[in-house]
Amino acid sequence: MTLTRNDFRFFHTLRVRWSEVDMQKIVFNAHYLTYLDTAMADYWRALAVPYEAAMVMLEGDLYVKKATVEYHASAHYDDLLHVGLRCERIGTSSIHFSGAIFQGEKLLITAELVYVFAHPATQTSRSVPEPLRRLMTDYEAGKPSVRAHTGAWESLAEQIVPLRHRVFAAEQGIDEALMCDEADATAIHAVAENGLGQVVASGRLMQHEPRMGRIGRMATEKALRGQGLARQVLHALMAVSKDRGDTGIVLHAQVSAVGFYLREGFVRQGAEYMEAGIAHQTMELRWA
């Protein structure tokens, strides 16, 4: 069977670099395996899974058992390529993928990739954990990768605090004492939870003033940014704010995130300022 772009839900896009072209002025054959491996890292992002942390939680890791490539046509310098991956089936300890690389609609290569789930120290095979099996099966069936939901601090703190630590303390150098405060207890919290039950994005909603909400402590796993997770959290909090009768939202955005909030309809209020050692911008969105 000849694979087409319609056979894949997942694609990773890349452009051929000068260093990847050989003396025949086409992509050197071994680079196609690199393209597939690069796409595989993005496949896990599409599943909303921070790979390393997930494998630690699952007490295993995935090792390549087999990788075959069939060449149909050549890619050239500066071509824009689309790498498709699809989980074909999951055995007792193995996961089988089909891969294909397209330039436009033109099929360049097809591939078969077989991974074995194994113990990371001994590399002895283990059964693919049921949560991982279900996660990949659901994704290929077209189901959402994450579920955004809201709740109280007492029910979500155990999952939110480690995420805040990774983002605010470890990554951004913010004092750990500032990660959580007394407002958490009364705030409404939203989380994006992946198919393995990991919270990969979060935020909170407080009452800023009568009929005006305030969103804060927005955090997303570093490896998963750009996947729309923060947007899902933001929209979940905005829905709660609207339902309780607020006329709008105010927030203190890190300057690096201003573009994201502008695209969501927020507008700047006043000048930039420093907060917790990071440049911030007050932003506001009103719907009534």
Secondary structure, DSSP 4 states (H G I P E B T S, - for coil): ----GGG-SEEEEEE--GGGB-TTSSB-TTHHHHHHHHHHHHHHHHTT--HHHHHHHHT-EEEEEEEEEEE-S---TT-EEEEEEEEEEE-SSEEEEEEEEEETTEEEEEEEEEEEEE-TTT--B-PPPHHHHHHHHHHHTT--SEEEEEE-HHHHHHHHHHHHIIIIIIIT---GGGT--GGGGTSEEEEEEETTS-EEEEEEEEEEETTEEEEEEEEE-GGGTTSSHHHHHHHHHHHHHHHTT--EEEEEEEGGGHHHHHHTT-EEEEEEEEETTEEEEEEEEE--
